[in-house]
Amino acid sequence: MIWKLTMVPRTVTVKIREIGSLESIEWPLVNMYSPTPVPTALQVCRESRMEAIHTYQLCFGTVMISRKEKDDYFSFIRSPQTYFSYEMD
């Protein structure tokens, strides 16, 4: 219960960086990431993490699907890596 006091609003910066490209698609492969530190309560101990996981969720993944020809698709998926609270951040 005391761990909720460590969960304070943050300004979360989300950046996009190019991580590569392929000749077969017209857009570069990109990744969304944040230099904002992970909330403290997610890192301290199991009890704090269990409390914080109800407030924060992983967000800002990347999904890109490109159609090259009639039935030929290319997909690129990057899992979300930034903890974010829509209620607080």
Steps between C-alpha positions, in 0.01 A plus 500: 500500500782743578643443151216701347660809654806449277286507185499864396417662164790507254565663168571205271694585187448261208751505216511327164824373354572335170648155554540390142346483158428247230509556127169316464301753702480876462504592873785462748466259792447703815493437873319706764686537829518725803803633688267562798602278795280206595281580803684418822222282638543260207863438594528495880355165605232245419241667724550845345495355149172318565346828617641707213405256224136599558585862418758470221485304179744442216424737212633640173585187303551512125299307243560549132340300219589572142342349193757439229283322247151351481543231768852576621529678837790613715443553871718643773392485864687647795356434845417796726788586735384813684297490820228763489191592702220658301344616826808661650777577246 
